């Protein structure tokens, strides 16, 4: 709030657009994983999302911060959609609860706790 000179309500916007983008990303990433496979989606989306997250750390304006947070969430989101299939293939049904919970909560808890 102090660094960018925004109010309390507006300061929540980067987290909100990140969560919104997490909902949009699988729309593109899911079909790509069906045609190219899961590994390219994991590698490509993680690499792009990491670059956008690094950009967030170096951003000097609030609009840049919001845009980069959106792009980071959009790029990291396909891993959420693909992770469900991966967990289903790797773990037996009686052992899936904890890995599935960790895969789903990690992207939300990181920014929320940070």
Secondary structure, DSSP 8 states (H G I E B T S, - for coil): -TTTT--TTGGGHHHHHHHHHHHHHHHHHHHHHHHH-HHHHHHHHHHHHHHHHHHHHH--SHHHHHHHHHHHHHHHHHHHHHHHHHHHHHS-GGGHHHHHHHHHHHHHHHHHH-
